[in-house]
Amino acid sequence: MRRWRGRFAQAGLPGLKGRRRCGRPASFAPLQATEVKALACRLPAETECRSPVGRVRNWPARPLPVRS
């Protein structure tokens, strides 16, 4: 937050634009990312994806080992 406030104080709204970052570049095109976000915002009944609720509720089938 402190950095954003400083950038806003120096350059106004254009100072808040995203800057280049180190690390690996995005692996999805902007259109692909938008499509995934749109799918995530839809109700499960509107999609062809099956809900894993039953599988998650029964997971794990056996108790997990306790680490000491």
PDB file of N, CA, C and O in Angstrom:
ATOM      1  N   MET A   1       0.822  -1.183   0.000  1.00  0.00           N
ATOM      2  CA  MET A   1       0.000   0.000   0.000  1.00  0.00           C
ATOM      3  C   MET A   1       0.873   1.257   0.000  1.00  0.00           C
ATOM      4  O   MET A   1       0.592   2.223  -0.710  1.00  0.00           O
ATOM      5  N   ARG A   2       1.897   1.228   0.778  1.00  0.00           N
ATOM      6  CA  ARG A   2       2.761   2.403   0.894  1.00  0.00           C
ATOM      7  C   ARG A   2       3.380   2.759  -0.456  1.00  0.00           C
ATOM      8  O   ARG A   2       3.472   3.933  -0.816  1.00  0.00           O
ATOM      9  N   ARG A   3       3.799   1.744  -1.191  1.00  0.00           N
ATOM     10  CA  ARG A   3       4.392   1.998  -2.509  1.00  0.00           C
ATOM     11  C   ARG A   3       3.359   2.580  -3.459  1.00  0.00           C
ATOM     12  O   ARG A   3       3.656   3.513  -4.206  1.00  0.00           O
ATOM     13  N   TRP A   4       2.150   2.039  -3.436  1.00  0.00           N
ATOM     14  CA  TRP A   4       1.098   2.547  -4.317  1.00  0.00           C
ATOM     15  C   TRP A   4       0.789   3.998  -3.994  1.00  0.00           C
ATOM     16  O   TRP A   4       0.615   4.815  -4.898  1.00  0.00           O
ATOM     17  N   ARG A   5       0.722   4.321  -2.716  1.00  0.00           N
ATOM     18  CA  ARG A   5       0.437   5.721  -2.342  1.00  0.00           C
ATOM     19  C   ARG A   5       1.525   6.641  -2.854  1.00  0.00           C
ATOM     20  O   ARG A   5       1.242   7.726  -3.361  1.00  0.00           O
ATOM     21  N   GLY A   6       2.781   6.204  -2.720  1.00  0.00           N
ATOM     22  CA  GLY A   6       3.896   7.012  -3.204  1.00  0.00           C
ATOM     23  C   GLY A   6       3.855   7.187  -4.711  1.00  0.00           C
ATOM     24  O   GLY A   6       4.079   8.286  -5.220  1.00  0.00           O
ATOM     25  N   ARG A   7       3.568   6.101  -5.431  1.00  0.00           N
ATOM     26  CA  ARG A   7       3.484   6.204  -6.883  1.00  0.00           C
ATOM     27  C   ARG A   7       2.319   7.098  -7.295  1.00  0.00           C
ATOM     28  O   ARG A   7       2.434   7.854  -8.260  1.00  0.00           O
ATOM     29  N   PHE A   8       1.203   7.022  -6.578  1.00  0.00           N
ATOM     30  CA  PHE A   8       0.055   7.872  -6.892  1.00  0.00           C
ATOM     31  C   PHE A   8       0.394   9.337  -6.612  1.00  0.00           C
ATOM     32  O   PHE A   8       0.026  10.218  -7.389  1.00  0.00           O
ATOM     33  N   ALA A   9       1.085   9.595  -5.519  1.00  0.00           N
ATOM     34  CA  ALA A   9       1.457  10.976  -5.176  1.00  0.00           C
ATOM     35  C   ALA A   9       2.397  11.567  -6.227  1.00  0.00           C
ATOM     36  O   ALA A   9       2.322  12.760  -6.519  1.00  0.00           O
ATOM     37  N   GLN A  10       3.273  10.752  -6.792  1.00  0.00           N
ATOM     38  CA  GLN A  10       4.224  11.241  -7.783  1.00  0.00           C
ATOM     39  C   GLN A  10       3.623  11.370  -9.175  1.00  0.00           C
ATOM     40  O   GLN A  10       3.869  12.362  -9.861  1.00  0.00           O
ATOM     41  N   ALA A  11       2.828  10.370  -9.610  1.00  0.00           N
ATOM     42  CA  ALA A  11       2.389  10.329 -11.005  1.00  0.00           C
ATOM     43  C   ALA A  11       0.884  10.287 -11.198  1.00  0.00           C
ATOM     44  O   ALA A  11       0.422  10.221 -12.337  1.00  0.00           O
ATOM     45  N   GLY A  12       0.102  10.324 -10.124  1.00  0.00           N
ATOM     46  CA  GLY A  12      -1.350  10.257 -10.278  1.00  0.00           C
ATOM     47  C   GLY A  12      -1.789   8.858 -10.691  1.00  0.00           C
ATOM     48  O   GLY A  12      -1.096   7.880 -10.412  1.00  0.00           O
ATOM     49  N   LEU A  13      -2.940   8.760 -11.357  1.00  0.00           N
ATOM     50  CA  LEU A  13      -3.470   7.455 -11.760  1.00  0.00           C
ATOM     51  C   LEU A  13      -2.527   6.685 -12.686  1.00  0.00           C
ATOM     52  O   LEU A  13      -2.409   5.470 -12.525  1.00  0.00           O
ATOM     53  N   PRO A  14      -1.845   7.326 -13.653  1.00  0.00           N
ATOM     54  CA  PRO A  14      -0.923   6.544 -14.490  1.00  0.00           C
ATOM     55  C   PRO A  14       0.186   5.863 -13.680  1.00  0.00           C
ATOM     56  O   PRO A  14       0.733   4.853 -14.124  1.00  0.00           O
ATOM     57  N   GLY A  15       0.521   6.389 -12.522  1.00  0.00           N
ATOM     58  CA  GLY A  15       1.548   5.780 -11.687  1.00  0.00           C
ATOM     59  C   GLY A  15       1.127   4.461 -11.071  1.00  0.00           C
ATOM     60  O   GLY A  15       1.969   3.704 -10.587  1.00  0.00           O
ATOM     61  N   LEU A  16      -0.193   4.171 -11.083  1.00  0.00           N
ATOM     62  CA  LEU A  16      -0.694   2.935 -10.498  1.00  0.00           C
ATOM     63  C   LEU A  16      -0.741   1.787 -11.495  1.00  0.00           C
ATOM     64  O   LEU A  16      -1.058   0.660 -11.115  1.00  0.00           O
ATOM     65  N   LYS A  17      -0.434   2.046 -12.758  1.00  0.00           N
ATOM     66  CA  LYS A  17      -0.432   0.980 -13.759  1.00  0.00           C
ATOM     67  C   LYS A  17       0.571  -0.095 -13.369  1.00  0.00           C
ATOM     68  O   LYS A  17       1.560   0.174 -12.687  1.00  0.00           O
ATOM     69  N   GLY A  18       0.302  -1.302 -13.808  1.00  0.00           N
ATOM     70  CA  GLY A  18       1.198  -2.408 -13.506  1.00  0.00           C
ATOM     71  C   GLY A  18       2.571  -2.180 -14.109  1.00  0.00           C
ATOM     72  O   GLY A  18       2.701  -1.607 -15.191  1.00  0.00           O
ATOM     73  N   ARG A  19       3.568  -2.623 -13.417  1.00  0.00           N
ATOM     74  CA  ARG A  19       4.941  -2.497 -13.888  1.00  0.00           C
ATOM     75  C   ARG A  19       5.481  -3.867 -14.245  1.00  0.00           C
ATOM     76  O   ARG A  19       4.939  -4.894 -13.835  1.00  0.00           O
ATOM     77  N   ARG A  20       6.555  -3.865 -15.017  1.00  0.00           N
ATOM     78  CA  ARG A  20       7.204  -5.132 -15.349  1.00  0.00           C
ATOM     79  C   ARG A  20       7.680  -5.792 -14.070  1.00  0.00           C
ATOM     80  O   ARG A  20       8.127  -5.130 -13.134  1.00  0.00           O
ATOM     81  N   ARG A  21       7.576  -7.099 -14.051  1.00  0.00           N
ATOM     82  CA  ARG A  21       8.004  -7.853 -12.884  1.00  0.00           C
ATOM     83  C   ARG A  21       9.025  -8.899 -13.307  1.00  0.00           C
ATOM     84  O   ARG A  21       9.051  -9.342 -14.455  1.00  0.00           O
ATOM     85  N   CYS A  22       9.847  -9.272 -12.371  1.00  0.00           N
ATOM     86  CA  CYS A  22      10.796 -10.338 -12.658  1.00  0.00           C
ATOM     87  C   CYS A  22      10.050 -11.663 -12.591  1.00  0.00           C
ATOM     88  O   CYS A  22       8.934 -11.738 -12.076  1.00  0.00           O
ATOM     89  N   GLY A  23      10.672 -12.686 -13.109  1.00  0.00           N
ATOM     90  CA  GLY A  23      10.059 -14.004 -13.050  1.00  0.00           C
ATOM     91  C   GLY A  23       9.494 -14.444 -14.382  1.00  0.00           C
ATOM     92  O   GLY A  23       9.645 -13.771 -15.402  1.00  0.00           O
ATOM     93  N   ARG A  24       8.856 -15.561 -14.346  1.00  0.00           N
ATOM     94  CA  ARG A  24       8.319 -16.192 -15.535  1.00  0.00           C
ATOM     95  C   ARG A  24       7.127 -15.401 -16.071  1.00  0.00           C
ATOM     96  O   ARG A  24       6.276 -14.977 -15.289  1.00  0.00           O
ATOM     97  N   PRO A  25       7.046 -15.194 -17.379  1.00  0.00           N
ATOM     98  CA  PRO A  25       5.905 -14.478 -17.937  1.00  0.00           C
ATOM     99  C   PRO A  25       4.631 -15.317 -17.853  1.00  0.00           C
ATOM    100  O   PRO A  25       4.685 -16.532 -17.664  1.00  0.00           O
ATOM    101  N   ALA A  26       3.507 -14.664 -17.995  1.00  0.00           N
ATOM    102  CA  ALA A  26       2.218 -15.356 -17.935  1.00  0.00           C
ATOM    103  C   ALA A  26       2.161 -16.434 -19.007  1.00  0.00           C
ATOM    104  O   ALA A  26       2.632 -16.231 -20.125  1.00  0.00           O
ATOM    105  N   SER A  27       1.584 -17.578 -18.666  1.00  0.00           N
ATOM    106  CA  SER A  27       1.525 -18.679 -19.627  1.00  0.00           C
ATOM    107  C   SER A  27       0.205 -18.699 -20.387  1.00  0.00           C
ATOM    108  O   SER A  27       0.051 -19.483 -21.324  1.00  0.00           O
ATOM    109  N   PHE A  28      -0.737 -17.868 -20.009  1.00  0.00           N
ATOM    110  CA  PHE A  28      -2.018 -17.788 -20.693  1.00  0.00           C
ATOM    111  C   PHE A  28      -2.144 -16.449 -21.393  1.00  0.00           C
ATOM    112  O   PHE A  28      -1.687 -15.425 -20.886  1.00  0.00           O
ATOM    113  N   ALA A  29      -2.765 -16.464 -22.556  1.00  0.00           N
ATOM    114  CA  ALA A  29      -3.070 -15.226 -23.260  1.00  0.00           C
ATOM    115  C   ALA A  29      -4.180 -14.508 -22.491  1.00  0.00           C
ATOM    116  O   ALA A  29      -4.949 -15.161 -21.786  1.00  0.00           O
ATOM    117  N   PRO A  30      -4.281 -13.192 -22.606  1.00  0.00           N
ATOM    118  CA  PRO A  30      -5.335 -12.470 -21.889  1.00  0.00           C
ATOM    119  C   PRO A  30      -6.742 -12.994 -22.181  1.00  0.00           C
ATOM    120  O   PRO A  30      -7.586 -13.034 -21.286  1.00  0.00           O
ATOM    121  N   LEU A  31      -6.998 -13.396 -23.429  1.00  0.00           N
ATOM    122  CA  LEU A  31      -8.320 -13.929 -23.770  1.00  0.00           C
ATOM    123  C   LEU A  31      -8.580 -15.238 -23.031  1.00  0.00           C
ATOM    124  O   LEU A  31      -9.689 -15.458 -22.544  1.00  0.00           O
ATOM    125  N   GLN A  32      -7.584 -16.103 -22.939  1.00  0.00           N
ATOM    126  CA  GLN A  32      -7.745 -17.362 -22.214  1.00  0.00           C
ATOM    127  C   GLN A  32      -8.014 -17.111 -20.736  1.00  0.00           C
ATOM    128  O   GLN A  32      -8.869 -17.767 -20.142  1.00  0.00           O
ATOM    129  N   ALA A  33      -7.299 -16.176 -20.144  1.00  0.00           N
ATOM    130  CA  ALA A  33      -7.513 -15.859 -18.730  1.00  0.00           C
ATOM    131  C   ALA A  33      -8.925 -15.341 -18.510  1.00  0.00           C
ATOM    132  O   ALA A  33      -9.561 -15.687 -17.514  1.00  0.00           O
ATOM    133  N   THR A  34      -9.425 -14.518 -19.424  1.00  0.00           N
ATOM    134  CA  THR A  34     -10.787 -13.983 -19.317  1.00  0.00           C
ATOM    135  C   THR A  34     -11.813 -15.101 -19.419  1.00  0.00           C
ATOM    136  O   THR A  34     -12.798 -15.106 -18.680  1.00  0.00           O
ATOM    137  N   GLU A  35     -11.595 -16.052 -20.328  1.00  0.00           N
ATOM    138  CA  GLU A  35     -12.528 -17.164 -20.477  1.00  0.00           C
ATOM    139  C   GLU A  35     -12.559 -18.039 -19.226  1.00  0.00           C
ATOM    140  O   GLU A  35     -13.628 -18.497 -18.822  1.00  0.00           O
ATOM    141  N   VAL A  36     -11.415 -18.273 -18.615  1.00  0.00           N
ATOM    142  CA  VAL A  36     -11.364 -19.082 -17.393  1.00  0.00           C
ATOM    143  C   VAL A  36     -12.090 -18.366 -16.256  1.00  0.00           C
ATOM    144  O   VAL A  36     -12.826 -18.994 -15.496  1.00  0.00           O
ATOM    145  N   LYS A  37     -11.884 -17.062 -16.139  1.00  0.00           N
ATOM    146  CA  LYS A  37     -12.564 -16.300 -15.089  1.00  0.00           C
ATOM    147  C   LYS A  37     -14.068 -16.311 -15.300  1.00  0.00           C
ATOM    148  O   LYS A  37     -14.827 -16.431 -14.338  1.00  0.00           O
ATOM    149  N   ALA A  38     -14.511 -16.187 -16.561  1.00  0.00           N
ATOM    150  CA  ALA A  38     -15.948 -16.222 -16.852  1.00  0.00           C
ATOM    151  C   ALA A  38     -16.532 -17.584 -16.493  1.00  0.00           C
ATOM    152  O   ALA A  38     -17.630 -17.656 -15.942  1.00  0.00           O
ATOM    153  N   LEU A  39     -15.817 -18.658 -16.796  1.00  0.00           N
ATOM    154  CA  LEU A  39     -16.292 -19.994 -16.456  1.00  0.00           C
ATOM    155  C   LEU A  39     -16.370 -20.174 -14.947  1.00  0.00           C
ATOM    156  O   LEU A  39     -17.311 -20.786 -14.442  1.00  0.00           O
ATOM    157  N   ALA A  40     -15.392 -19.649 -14.226  1.00  0.00           N
ATOM    158  CA  ALA A  40     -15.381 -19.785 -12.767  1.00  0.00           C
ATOM    159  C   ALA A  40     -16.533 -19.032 -12.119  1.00  0.00           C
ATOM    160  O   ALA A  40     -16.969 -19.394 -11.026  1.00  0.00           O
ATOM    161  N   CYS A  41     -17.029 -17.997 -12.773  1.00  0.00           N
ATOM    162  CA  CYS A  41     -18.112 -17.188 -12.203  1.00  0.00           C
ATOM    163  C   CYS A  41     -19.493 -17.750 -12.530  1.00  0.00           C
ATOM    164  O   CYS A  41     -20.490 -17.264 -11.995  1.00  0.00           O
ATOM    165  N   ARG A  42     -19.575 -18.746 -13.382  1.00  0.00           N
ATOM    166  CA  ARG A  42     -20.862 -19.328 -13.731  1.00  0.00           C
ATOM    167  C   ARG A  42     -21.299 -20.331 -12.680  1.00  0.00           C
ATOM    168  O   ARG A  42     -20.471 -20.903 -11.970  1.00  0.00           O
ATOM    169  N   LEU A  43     -22.601 -20.540 -12.585  1.00  0.00           N
ATOM    170  CA  LEU A  43     -23.134 -21.532 -11.662  1.00  0.00           C
ATOM    171  C   LEU A  43     -22.813 -22.931 -12.179  1.00  0.00           C
ATOM    172  O   LEU A  43     -22.767 -23.134 -13.393  1.00  0.00           O
ATOM    173  N   PRO A  44     -22.589 -23.901 -11.294  1.00  0.00           N
ATOM    174  CA  PRO A  44     -22.268 -25.260 -11.741  1.00  0.00           C
ATOM    175  C   PRO A  44     -23.344 -25.848 -12.651  1.00  0.00           C
ATOM    176  O   PRO A  44     -23.019 -26.597 -13.572  1.00  0.00           O
ATOM    177  N   ALA A  45     -24.613 -25.527 -12.416  1.00  0.00           N
ATOM    178  CA  ALA A  45     -25.694 -26.068 -13.240  1.00  0.00           C
ATOM    179  C   ALA A  45     -25.619 -25.548 -14.671  1.00  0.00           C
ATOM    180  O   ALA A  45     -26.144 -26.190 -15.581  1.00  0.00           O
ATOM    181  N   GLU A  46     -24.985 -24.410 -14.891  1.00  0.00           N
ATOM    182  CA  GLU A  46     -24.875 -23.831 -16.228  1.00  0.00           C
ATOM    183  C   GLU A  46     -23.715 -24.417 -17.017  1.00  0.00           C
ATOM    184  O   GLU A  46     -23.604 -24.174 -18.219  1.00  0.00           O
ATOM    185  N   THR A  47     -22.858 -25.176 -16.370  1.00  0.00           N
ATOM    186  CA  THR A  47     -21.681 -25.724 -17.042  1.00  0.00           C
ATOM    187  C   THR A  47     -21.822 -27.224 -17.209  1.00  0.00           C
ATOM    188  O   THR A  47     -22.744 -27.836 -16.668  1.00  0.00           O
ATOM    189  N   GLU A  48     -20.920 -27.804 -17.948  1.00  0.00           N
ATOM    190  CA  GLU A  48     -20.920 -29.244 -18.147  1.00  0.00           C
ATOM    191  C   GLU A  48     -20.022 -29.936 -17.136  1.00  0.00           C
ATOM    192  O   GLU A  48     -19.862 -31.156 -17.182  1.00  0.00           O
ATOM    193  N   CYS A  49     -19.433 -29.171 -16.222  1.00  0.00           N
ATOM    194  CA  CYS A  49     -18.529 -29.737 -15.221  1.00  0.00           C
ATOM    195  C   CYS A  49     -19.335 -30.400 -14.115  1.00  0.00           C
ATOM    196  O   CYS A  49     -20.333 -29.852 -13.648  1.00  0.00           O
ATOM    197  N   ARG A  50     -18.898 -31.579 -13.703  1.00  0.00           N
ATOM    198  CA  ARG A  50     -19.572 -32.259 -12.603  1.00  0.00           C
ATOM    199  C   ARG A  50     -18.960 -31.808 -11.290  1.00  0.00           C
ATOM    200  O   ARG A  50     -17.757 -31.557 -11.207  1.00  0.00           O
ATOM    201  N   SER A  51     -19.780 -31.707 -10.282  1.00  0.00           N
ATOM    202  CA  SER A  51     -19.312 -31.280  -8.972  1.00  0.00           C
ATOM    203  C   SER A  51     -18.588 -32.418  -8.262  1.00  0.00           C
ATOM    204  O   SER A  51     -19.091 -33.541  -8.238  1.00  0.00           O
ATOM    205  N   PRO A  52     -17.423 -32.152  -7.686  1.00  0.00           N
ATOM    206  CA  PRO A  52     -16.690 -33.192  -6.965  1.00  0.00           C
ATOM    207  C   PRO A  52     -17.078 -33.277  -5.496  1.00  0.00           C
ATOM    208  O   PRO A  52     -16.349 -33.883  -4.710  1.00  0.00           O
ATOM    209  N   VAL A  53     -18.210 -32.686  -5.100  1.00  0.00           N
ATOM    210  CA  VAL A  53     -18.553 -32.600  -3.676  1.00  0.00           C
ATOM    211  C   VAL A  53     -18.607 -33.979  -3.036  1.00  0.00           C
ATOM    212  O   VAL A  53     -18.059 -34.174  -1.951  1.00  0.00           O
ATOM    213  N   GLY A  54     -19.257 -34.938  -3.687  1.00  0.00           N
ATOM    214  CA  GLY A  54     -19.347 -36.279  -3.111  1.00  0.00           C
ATOM    215  C   GLY A  54     -17.987 -36.905  -2.935  1.00  0.00           C
ATOM    216  O   GLY A  54     -17.729 -37.563  -1.927  1.00  0.00           O
ATOM    217  N   ARG A  55     -17.105 -36.707  -3.912  1.00  0.00           N
ATOM    218  CA  ARG A  55     -15.772 -37.277  -3.816  1.00  0.00           C
ATOM    219  C   ARG A  55     -14.960 -36.581  -2.735  1.00  0.00           C
ATOM    220  O   ARG A  55     -14.209 -37.235  -2.011  1.00  0.00           O
ATOM    221  N   VAL A  56     -15.097 -35.279  -2.615  1.00  0.00           N
ATOM    222  CA  VAL A  56     -14.332 -34.541  -1.617  1.00  0.00           C
ATOM    223  C   VAL A  56     -14.819 -34.894  -0.214  1.00  0.00           C
ATOM    224  O   VAL A  56     -14.017 -35.040   0.708  1.00  0.00           O
ATOM    225  N   ARG A  57     -16.130 -35.030  -0.057  1.00  0.00           N
ATOM    226  CA  ARG A  57     -16.691 -35.349   1.255  1.00  0.00           C
ATOM    227  C   ARG A  57     -16.166 -36.695   1.747  1.00  0.00           C
ATOM    228  O   ARG A  57     -15.941 -36.867   2.945  1.00  0.00           O
ATOM    229  N   ASN A  58     -15.970 -37.645   0.842  1.00  0.00           N
ATOM    230  CA  ASN A  58     -15.519 -38.975   1.229  1.00  0.00           C
ATOM    231  C   ASN A  58     -14.007 -39.114   1.211  1.00  0.00           C
ATOM    232  O   ASN A  58     -13.488 -40.199   1.472  1.00  0.00           O
ATOM    233  N   TRP A  59     -13.290 -38.041   0.907  1.00  0.00           N
ATOM    234  CA  TRP A  59     -11.830 -38.117   0.853  1.00  0.00           C
ATOM    235  C   TRP A  59     -11.254 -37.780   2.204  1.00  0.00           C
ATOM    236  O   TRP A  59     -11.790 -36.873   2.840  1.00  0.00           O
ATOM    237  N   PRO A  60     -10.265 -38.387   2.683  1.00  0.00           N
ATOM    238  CA  PRO A  60      -9.651 -39.619   2.198  1.00  0.00           C
ATOM    239  C   PRO A  60     -10.433 -40.832   2.675  1.00  0.00           C
ATOM    240  O   PRO A  60     -11.125 -40.771   3.691  1.00  0.00           O
ATOM    241  N   ALA A  61     -10.325 -41.908   1.959  1.00  0.00           N
ATOM    242  CA  ALA A  61     -11.058 -43.126   2.321  1.00  0.00           C
ATOM    243  C   ALA A  61     -10.514 -43.726   3.610  1.00  0.00           C
ATOM    244  O   ALA A  61     -11.245 -44.371   4.363  1.00  0.00           O
ATOM    245  N   ARG A  62      -9.226 -43.510   3.859  1.00  0.00           N
ATOM    246  CA  ARG A  62      -8.624 -44.012   5.099  1.00  0.00           C
ATOM    247  C   ARG A  62      -8.024 -42.818   5.849  1.00  0.00           C
ATOM    248  O   ARG A  62      -7.696 -41.811   5.221  1.00  0.00           O
ATOM    249  N   PRO A  63      -7.875 -42.904   7.137  1.00  0.00           N
ATOM    250  CA  PRO A  63      -7.334 -41.777   7.903  1.00  0.00           C
ATOM    251  C   PRO A  63      -5.911 -41.445   7.472  1.00  0.00           C
ATOM    252  O   PRO A  63      -5.122 -42.334   7.152  1.00  0.00           O
ATOM    253  N   LEU A  64      -5.607 -40.200   7.469  1.00  0.00           N
ATOM    254  CA  LEU A  64      -4.251 -39.759   7.143  1.00  0.00           C
ATOM    255  C   LEU A  64      -3.324 -40.047   8.311  1.00  0.00           C
ATOM    256  O   LEU A  64      -3.747 -39.941   9.461  1.00  0.00           O
ATOM    257  N   PRO A  65      -2.064 -40.411   8.052  1.00  0.00           N
ATOM    258  CA  PRO A  65      -1.137 -40.685   9.155  1.00  0.00           C
ATOM    259  C   PRO A  65      -0.814 -39.392   9.932  1.00  0.00           C
ATOM    260  O   PRO A  65      -0.746 -38.308   9.353  1.00  0.00           O
ATOM    261  N   VAL A  66      -0.623 -39.528  11.216  1.00  0.00           N
ATOM    262  CA  VAL A  66      -0.307 -38.395  12.063  1.00  0.00           C
ATOM    263  C   VAL A  66       1.205 -38.247  12.115  1.00  0.00           C
ATOM    264  O   VAL A  66       1.923 -39.194  12.437  1.00  0.00           O
ATOM    265  N   ARG A  67       1.677 -37.052  11.796  1.00  0.00           N
ATOM    266  CA  ARG A  67       3.110 -36.792  11.848  1.00  0.00           C
ATOM    267  C   ARG A  67       3.477 -36.271  13.228  1.00  0.00           C
ATOM    268  O   ARG A  67       2.735 -35.497  13.834  1.00  0.00           O
ATOM    269  N   SER A  68       4.638 -36.708  13.717  1.00  0.00           N
ATOM    270  CA  SER A  68       5.057 -36.219  15.034  1.00  0.00           C
ATOM    271  C   SER A  68       6.246 -35.317  14.932  1.00  0.00           C
ATOM    272  O   SER A  68       6.730 -34.816  15.948  1.00  0.00           O
TER     273      SER A  68
END
